[in-house]
Amino acid sequence: MYITYRESHTYQLRAYLYQARDLISEDSSGLSDPYAKVVYGNQSKSTKILSETLCPTWNQTIILDKIQIWGCPEEVCAHPPLSALNCSTSIRWDTISWGEL
């Protein structure tokens, strides 16, 4: 048994990202260069990278256009699909100690 949808609709995903708190330090300074990434299907966009902070405030809206979802709008509204948010840090290669080879 399987479900067959006969129609698809195009949507826009809008994610408002305000801030993160108490992130883990990722470099020798005790701080991080964090950014957030919104992912849906094969689309993704990132916030700006904020330097040297563990409590970033982005205050930024990420928009993913032309998202195709199969099914009737009422069903999509009742059971919206999942998306992902990933908070990472930018690696500054000049601050990494590679040691002796």
N, CA, C and O atoms as a GROMACS GRO file, in nm:
protein
  404
    1MET      N    1   0.084  -0.117   0.000
    1MET     CA    2   0.000   0.000   0.000
    1MET      C    3   0.088   0.124   0.000
    1MET      O    4   0.190   0.127   0.069
    2TYR      N    5   0.051   0.224  -0.076
    2TYR     CA    6   0.125   0.348  -0.081
    2TYR      C    7   0.030   0.463  -0.111
    2TYR      O    8  -0.083   0.442  -0.156
    3ILE      N    9   0.077   0.584  -0.086
    3ILE     CA   10  -0.003   0.704  -0.108
    3ILE      C   11   0.043   0.770  -0.238
    3ILE      O   12   0.163   0.783  -0.262
    4THR      N   13  -0.051   0.810  -0.320
    4THR     CA   14  -0.019   0.881  -0.444
    4THR      C   15  -0.079   1.021  -0.437
    4THR      O   16  -0.199   1.037  -0.415
    5TYR      N   17   0.006   1.122  -0.457
    5TYR     CA   18  -0.042   1.260  -0.462
    5TYR      C   19  -0.049   1.303  -0.607
    5TYR      O   20   0.042   1.275  -0.685
    6ARG      N   21  -0.154   1.369  -0.643
    6ARG     CA   22  -0.174   1.408  -0.782
    6ARG      C   23  -0.133   1.552  -0.811
    6ARG      O   24  -0.123   1.592  -0.927
    7GLU      N   25  -0.111   1.628  -0.707
    7GLU     CA   26  -0.078   1.769  -0.729
    7GLU      C   27   0.034   1.813  -0.636
    7GLU      O   28   0.050   1.761  -0.525
    8SER      N   29   0.110   1.909  -0.683
    8SER     CA   30   0.212   1.969  -0.598
    8SER      C   31   0.189   2.120  -0.596
    8SER      O   32   0.127   2.176  -0.686
    9HIS      N   33   0.239   2.181  -0.493
    9HIS     CA   34   0.228   2.327  -0.479
    9HIS      C   35   0.366   2.382  -0.445
    9HIS      O   36   0.449   2.313  -0.385
   10THR      N   37   0.388   2.505  -0.483
   10THR     CA   38   0.515   2.570  -0.456
   10THR      C   39   0.499   2.664  -0.338
   10THR      O   40   0.405   2.744  -0.332
   11TYR      N   41   0.592   2.653  -0.243
   11TYR     CA   42   0.586   2.732  -0.121
   11TYR      C   43   0.717   2.809  -0.102
   11TYR      O   44   0.814   2.791  -0.175
   12GLN      N   45   0.715   2.896  -0.001
   12GLN     CA   46   0.834   2.969   0.039
   12GLN      C   47   0.854   2.944   0.188
   12GLN      O   48   0.761   2.960   0.267
   13LEU      N   49   0.975   2.904   0.227
   13LEU     CA   50   1.006   2.883   0.367
   13LEU      C   51   1.077   3.007   0.419
   13LEU      O   52   1.176   3.053   0.361
   14ARG      N   53   1.026   3.062   0.528
   14ARG     CA   54   1.087   3.178   0.592
   14ARG      C   55   1.123   3.142   0.734
   14ARG      O   56   1.037   3.102   0.812
   15ALA      N   57   1.249   3.155   0.768
   15ALA     CA   58   1.297   3.124   0.903
   15ALA      C   59   1.360   3.250   0.962
   15ALA      O   60   1.459   3.301   0.908
   16TYR      N   61   1.303   3.298   1.072
   16TYR     CA   62   1.360   3.413   1.140
   16TYR      C   63   1.452   3.363   1.250
   16TYR      O   64   1.408   3.292   1.340
   17LEU      N   65   1.579   3.399   1.243
   17LEU     CA   66   1.679   3.354   1.339
   17LEU      C   67   1.724   3.474   1.422
   17LEU      O   68   1.785   3.568   1.371
   18TYR      N   69   1.692   3.469   1.549
   18TYR     CA   70   1.725   3.581   1.635
   18TYR      C   71   1.862   3.561   1.701
   18TYR      O   72   1.955   3.636   1.672
   19GLN      N   73   1.875   3.461   1.789
   19GLN     CA   74   2.002   3.446   1.858
   19GLN      C   75   2.020   3.303   1.909
   19GLN      O   76   1.927   3.223   1.913
   20ALA      N   77   2.143   3.275   1.948
   20ALA     CA   78   2.177   3.151   2.017
   20ALA      C   79   2.251   3.189   2.144
   20ALA      O   80   2.310   3.297   2.152
   21ARG      N   81   2.248   3.101   2.241
   21ARG     CA   82   2.315   3.132   2.368
   21ARG      C   83   2.401   3.016   2.414
   21ARG      O   84   2.371   2.899   2.388
   22ASP      N   85   2.507   3.050   2.482
   22ASP     CA   86   2.594   2.952   2.548
   22ASP      C   87   2.645   2.844   2.453
   22ASP      O   88   2.639   2.725   2.483
   23LEU      N   89   2.696   2.886   2.339
   23LEU     CA   90   2.756   2.792   2.246
   23LEU      C   91   2.888   2.741   2.302
   23LEU      O   92   2.947   2.803   2.391
   24ILE      N   93   2.934   2.631   2.250
   24ILE     CA   94   3.061   2.573   2.293
   24ILE      C   95   3.176   2.641   2.220
   24ILE      O   96   3.168   2.666   2.099
   25SER      N   97   3.282   2.670   2.293
   25SER     CA   98   3.400   2.732   2.234
   25SER      C   99   3.463   2.637   2.133
   25SER      O  100   3.474   2.517   2.158
   26GLU      N  101   3.505   2.691   2.019
   26GLU     CA  102   3.563   2.609   1.913
   26GLU      C  103   3.706   2.646   1.878
   26GLU      O  104   3.767   2.579   1.794
   27ASP      N  105   3.762   2.748   1.939
   27ASP     CA  106   3.901   2.782   1.907
   27ASP      C  107   3.979   2.818   2.033
   27ASP      O  108   3.923   2.822   2.143
   28SER      N  109   4.106   2.846   2.016
   28SER     CA  110   4.196   2.868   2.130
   28SER      C  111   4.165   2.996   2.208
   28SER      O  112   4.210   3.010   2.322
   29SER      N  113   4.090   3.088   2.150
   29SER     CA  114   4.056   3.212   2.221
   29SER      C  115   3.946   3.191   2.324
   29SER      O  116   3.920   3.279   2.406
   30GLY      N  117   3.881   3.074   2.321
   30GLY     CA  118   3.769   3.049   2.411
   30GLY      C  119   3.637   3.094   2.353
   30GLY      O  120   3.534   3.088   2.420
   31LEU      N  121   3.640   3.141   2.229
   31LEU     CA  122   3.519   3.189   2.162
   31LEU      C  123   3.495   3.110   2.034
   31LEU      O  124   3.570   3.017   2.003
   32SER      N  125   3.393   3.146   1.960
   32SER     CA  126   3.363   3.081   1.832
   32SER      C  127   3.325   3.187   1.729
   32SER      O  128   3.304   3.303   1.763
   33ASP      N  129   3.317   3.146   1.603
   33ASP     CA  130   3.270   3.230   1.494
   33ASP      C  131   3.144   3.163   1.437
   33ASP      O  132   3.150   3.102   1.330
   34PRO      N  133   3.030   3.172   1.508
   34PRO     CA  134   2.913   3.093   1.473
   34PRO      C  135   2.832   3.149   1.356
   34PRO      O  136   2.832   3.268   1.326
   35TYR      N  137   2.761   3.055   1.293
   35TYR     CA  138   2.660   3.086   1.193
   35TYR      C  139   2.554   2.978   1.202
   35TYR      O  140   2.580   2.869   1.253
   36ALA      N  141   2.435   3.006   1.152
   36ALA     CA  142   2.327   2.908   1.149
   36ALA      C  143   2.293   2.878   1.004
   36ALA      O  144   2.305   2.964   0.917
   37LYS      N  145   2.251   2.755   0.979
   37LYS     CA  146   2.217   2.712   0.843
   37LYS      C  147   2.079   2.647   0.845
   37LYS      O  148   2.054   2.557   0.925
   38VAL      N  149   1.990   2.694   0.758
   38VAL     CA  150   1.857   2.637   0.744
   38VAL      C  151   1.860   2.544   0.623
   38VAL      O  152   1.905   2.583   0.515
   39VAL      N  153   1.811   2.421   0.643
   39VAL     CA  154   1.813   2.321   0.536
   39VAL      C  155   1.673   2.265   0.516
   39VAL      O  156   1.605   2.226   0.611
   40TYR      N  157   1.630   2.262   0.390
   40TYR     CA  158   1.506   2.193   0.355
   40TYR      C  159   1.527   2.125   0.220
   40TYR      O  160   1.554   2.191   0.120
   41GLY      N  161   1.514   1.994   0.218
   41GLY     CA  162   1.536   1.920   0.094
   41GLY      C  163   1.676   1.943   0.042
   41GLY      O  164   1.774   1.922   0.113
   42ASN      N  165   1.685   1.987  -0.084
   42ASN     CA  166   1.817   2.012  -0.142
   42ASN      C  167   1.855   2.160  -0.139
   42ASN      O  168   1.950   2.201  -0.206
   43GLN      N  169   1.781   2.241  -0.063
   43GLN     CA  170   1.811   2.383  -0.052
   43GLN      C  171   1.864   2.416   0.088
   43GLN      O  172   1.824   2.354   0.187
   44SER      N  173   1.954   2.512   0.093
   44SER     CA  174   2.003   2.559   0.222
   44SER      C  175   2.058   2.701   0.208
   44SER      O  176   2.104   2.740   0.101
   45LYS      N  177   2.051   2.774   0.315
   45LYS     CA  178   2.110   2.908   0.322
   45LYS      C  179   2.161   2.930   0.464
   45LYS      O  180   2.110   2.872   0.560
   46SER      N  181   2.264   3.014   0.476
   46SER     CA  182   2.327   3.040   0.605
   46SER      C  183   2.314   3.186   0.644
   46SER      O  184   2.298   3.274   0.560
   47THR      N  185   2.322   3.209   0.774
   47THR     CA  186   2.327   3.346   0.825
   47THR      C  187   2.468   3.399   0.804
   47THR      O  188   2.557   3.327   0.759
   48LYS      N  189   2.487   3.525   0.837
   48LYS     CA  190   2.622   3.580   0.835
   48LYS      C  191   2.702   3.518   0.950
   48LYS      O  192   2.644   3.476   1.051
   49ILE      N  193   2.831   3.513   0.935
   49ILE     CA  194   2.921   3.461   1.039
   49ILE      C  195   2.951   3.575   1.135
   49ILE      O  196   2.992   3.684   1.093
   50LEU      N  197   2.932   3.551   1.263
   50LEU     CA  198   2.963   3.652   1.364
   50LEU      C  199   3.092   3.610   1.434
   50LEU      O  200   3.105   3.497   1.480
   51SER      N  201   3.186   3.701   1.441
   51SER     CA  202   3.319   3.670   1.494
   51SER      C  203   3.325   3.674   1.646
   51SER      O  204   3.266   3.761   1.710
   52GLU      N  205   3.397   3.577   1.702
   52GLU     CA  206   3.437   3.574   1.841
   52GLU      C  207   3.324   3.599   1.941
   52GLU      O  208   3.324   3.698   2.014
   53THR      N  209   3.227   3.507   1.941
   53THR     CA  210   3.117   3.517   2.035
   53THR      C  211   3.062   3.379   2.067
   53THR      O  212   3.069   3.288   1.984
   54LEU      N  213   3.008   3.364   2.186
   54LEU     CA  214   2.939   3.241   2.224
   54LEU      C  215   2.788   3.264   2.235
   54LEU      O  216   2.712   3.170   2.258
   55CYS      N  217   2.745   3.389   2.219
   55CYS     CA  218   2.603   3.425   2.225
   55CYS      C  219   2.570   3.516   2.106
   55CYS      O  220   2.549   3.636   2.125
   56PRO      N  221   2.566   3.460   1.985
   56PRO     CA  222   2.543   3.543   1.866
   56PRO      C  223   2.399   3.593   1.855
   56PRO      O  224   2.305   3.522   1.891
   57THR      N  225   2.384   3.714   1.805
   57THR     CA  226   2.252   3.768   1.771
   57THR      C  227   2.255   3.799   1.622
   57THR      O  228   2.319   3.894   1.578
   58TRP      N  229   2.185   3.716   1.544
   58TRP     CA  230   2.182   3.735   1.400
   58TRP      C  231   2.072   3.832   1.359
   58TRP      O  232   2.095   3.919   1.275
   59ASN      N  233   1.953   3.819   1.417
   59ASN     CA  234   1.839   3.904   1.382
   59ASN      C  235   1.823   3.906   1.229
   59ASN      O  236   1.820   4.013   1.168
   60GLN      N  237   1.811   3.789   1.170
   60GLN     CA  238   1.816   3.773   1.025
   60GLN      C  239   1.706   3.676   0.980
   60GLN      O  240   1.677   3.578   1.049
   61THR      N  241   1.646   3.703   0.865
   61THR     CA  242   1.547   3.614   0.806
   61THR      C  243   1.609   3.541   0.688
   61THR      O  244   1.665   3.603   0.597
   62ILE      N  245   1.598   3.409   0.689
   62ILE     CA  246   1.645   3.325   0.579
   62ILE      C  247   1.522   3.286   0.497
   62ILE      O  248   1.422   3.241   0.553
   63ILE      N  249   1.529   3.302   0.365
   63ILE     CA  250   1.417   3.267   0.277
   63ILE      C  251   1.464   3.164   0.175
   63ILE      O  252   1.562   3.185   0.104
   64LEU      N  253   1.390   3.053   0.169
   64LEU     CA  254   1.412   2.952   0.067
   64LEU      C  255   1.290   2.954  -0.026
   64LEU      O  256   1.178   2.929   0.017
   65ASP      N  257   1.314   2.985  -0.152
   65ASP     CA  258   1.205   2.997  -0.250
   65ASP      C  259   1.185   2.867  -0.326
   65ASP      O  260   1.270   2.778  -0.328
   66LYS      N  261   1.069   2.860  -0.390
   66LYS     CA  262   1.035   2.752  -0.483
   66LYS      C  263   1.051   2.613  -0.422
   66LYS      O  264   1.116   2.525  -0.479
   67ILE      N  265   0.992   2.595  -0.305
   67ILE     CA  266   0.990   2.464  -0.241
   67ILE      C  267   0.866   2.390  -0.288
   67ILE      O  268   0.754   2.436  -0.266
   68GLN      N  269   0.886   2.278  -0.354
   68GLN     CA  270   0.776   2.200  -0.408
   68GLN      C  271   0.736   2.093  -0.306
   68GLN      O  272   0.818   2.011  -0.264
   69ILE      N  273   0.607   2.094  -0.267
   69ILE     CA  274   0.554   1.995  -0.174
   69ILE      C  275   0.432   1.932  -0.237
   69ILE      O  276   0.342   2.001  -0.285
   70TRP      N  277   0.429   1.800  -0.237
   70TRP     CA  278   0.318   1.725  -0.295
   70TRP      C  279   0.207   1.708  -0.192
   70TRP      O  280   0.233   1.687  -0.074
   71GLY      N  281   0.082   1.718  -0.238
   71GLY     CA  282  -0.034   1.700  -0.153
   71GLY      C  283  -0.119   1.825  -0.152
   71GLY      O  284  -0.078   1.930  -0.200
   72CYS      N  285  -0.238   1.812  -0.096
   72CYS     CA  286  -0.329   1.926  -0.092
   72CYS      C  287  -0.285   2.024   0.017
   72CYS      O  288  -0.228   1.982   0.117
   73PRO      N  289  -0.310   2.153  -0.002
   73PRO     CA  290  -0.266   2.254   0.096
   73PRO      C  291  -0.320   2.230   0.237
   73PRO      O  292  -0.251   2.260   0.335
   74GLU      N  293  -0.441   2.178   0.249
   74GLU     CA  294  -0.499   2.153   0.381
   74GLU      C  295  -0.418   2.046   0.456
   74GLU      O  296  -0.396   2.058   0.577
   75GLU      N  297  -0.375   1.944   0.384
   75GLU     CA  298  -0.295   1.838   0.445
   75GLU      C  299  -0.156   1.890   0.485
   75GLU      O  300  -0.104   1.856   0.591
   76VAL      N  301  -0.097   1.973   0.400
   76VAL     CA  302   0.034   2.032   0.430
   76VAL      C  303   0.024   2.123   0.553
   76VAL      O  304   0.113   2.125   0.637
   77CYS      N  305  -0.084   2.198   0.561
   77CYS     CA  306  -0.106   2.287   0.676
   77CYS      C  307  -0.125   2.207   0.804
   77CYS      O  308  -0.073   2.244   0.910
   78ALA      N  309  -0.199   2.098   0.796
   78ALA     CA  310  -0.224   2.015   0.915
   78ALA      C  311  -0.100   1.937   0.958
   78ALA      O  312  -0.079   1.916   1.077
   79HIS      N  313  -0.018   1.895   0.862
   79HIS     CA  314   0.102   1.817   0.890
   79HIS      C  315   0.219   1.872   0.811
   79HIS      O  316   0.261   1.811   0.712
   80PRO      N  317   0.274   1.986   0.854
   80PRO     CA  318   0.384   2.047   0.777
   80PRO      C  319   0.509   1.959   0.778
   80PRO      O  320   0.535   1.889   0.876
   81PRO      N  321   0.584   1.962   0.669
   81PRO     CA  322   0.707   1.882   0.663
   81PRO      C  323   0.814   1.939   0.756
   81PRO      O  324   0.810   2.056   0.794
   82LEU      N  325   0.910   1.855   0.792
   82LEU     CA  326   1.019   1.896   0.880
   82LEU      C  327   1.128   1.966   0.802
   82LEU      O  328   1.152   1.937   0.685
   83SER      N  329   1.194   2.059   0.867
   83SER     CA  330   1.314   2.122   0.812
   83SER      C  331   1.420   2.115   0.922
   83SER      O  332   1.391   2.075   1.034
   84ALA      N  333   1.541   2.153   0.889
   84ALA     CA  334   1.650   2.142   0.986
   84ALA      C  335   1.719   2.276   1.003
   84ALA      O  336   1.729   2.355   0.910
   85LEU      N  337   1.767   2.300   1.124
   85LEU     CA  338   1.848   2.417   1.155
   85LEU      C  339   1.976   2.367   1.218
   85LEU      O  340   1.973   2.290   1.314
   86ASN      N  341   2.088   2.410   1.164
   86ASN     CA  342   2.218   2.366   1.214
   86ASN      C  343   2.297   2.490   1.255
   86ASN      O  344   2.311   2.584   1.176
   87CYS      N  345   2.348   2.491   1.376
   87CYS     CA  346   2.432   2.600   1.423
   87CYS      C  347   2.575   2.549   1.428
   87CYS      O  348   2.605   2.454   1.501
   88SER      N  349   2.663   2.612   1.352
   88SER     CA  350   2.802   2.567   1.342
   88SER      C  351   2.896   2.684   1.365
   88SER      O  352   2.853   2.796   1.390
   89THR      N  353   3.022   2.655   1.356
   89THR     CA  354   3.122   2.759   1.370
   89THR      C  355   3.210   2.762   1.245
   89THR      O  356   3.237   2.658   1.184
   90SER      N  357   3.253   2.878   1.209
   90SER     CA  358   3.343   2.894   1.096
   90SER      C  359   3.484   2.866   1.143
   90SER      O  360   3.528   2.919   1.244
   91ILE      N  361   3.555   2.783   1.069
   91ILE     CA  362   3.693   2.751   1.107
   91ILE      C  363   3.787   2.853   1.044
   91ILE      O  364   3.789   2.872   0.922
   92ARG      N  365   3.865   2.917   1.129
   92ARG     CA  366   3.965   3.011   1.079
   92ARG      C  367   4.096   2.936   1.070
   92ARG      O  368   4.158   2.906   1.172
   93TRP      N  369   4.138   2.905   0.949
   93TRP     CA  370   4.256   2.821   0.927
   93TRP      C  371   4.384   2.882   0.982
   93TRP      O  372   4.478   2.810   1.014
   94ASP      N  373   4.389   3.013   0.994
   94ASP     CA  374   4.511   3.076   1.044
   94ASP      C  375   4.527   3.058   1.195
   94ASP      O  376   4.634   3.086   1.249
   95THR      N  377   4.422   3.012   1.265
   95THR     CA  378   4.434   2.995   1.410
   95THR      C  379   4.455   2.848   1.450
   95THR      O  380   4.468   2.818   1.568
   96ILE      N  381   4.458   2.758   1.352
   96ILE     CA  382   4.476   2.617   1.383
   96ILE      C  383   4.625   2.582   1.388
   96ILE      O  384   4.701   2.615   1.296
   97SER      N  385   4.664   2.517   1.495
   97SER     CA  386   4.802   2.472   1.508
   97SER      C  387   4.811   2.329   1.457
   97SER      O  388   4.752   2.238   1.515
   98TRP      N  389   4.885   2.308   1.348
   98TRP     CA  390   4.893   2.177   1.286
   98TRP      C  391   5.002   2.091   1.348
   98TRP      O  392   5.006   1.971   1.322
   99GLY      N  393   5.090   2.146   1.427
   99GLY     CA  394   5.197   2.068   1.486
   99GLY      C  395   5.304   2.034   1.382
   99GLY      O  396   5.301   2.084   1.270
  100GLU      N  397   5.395   1.950   1.421
  100GLU     CA  398   5.504   1.911   1.329
  100GLU      C  399   5.464   1.787   1.252
  100GLU      O  400   5.405   1.694   1.307
  101LEU      N  401   5.498   1.786   1.124
  101LEU     CA  402   5.470   1.670   1.041
  101LEU      C  403   5.593   1.584   1.029
  101LEU      O  404   5.589   1.481   0.962
   0.00000   0.00000   0.00000
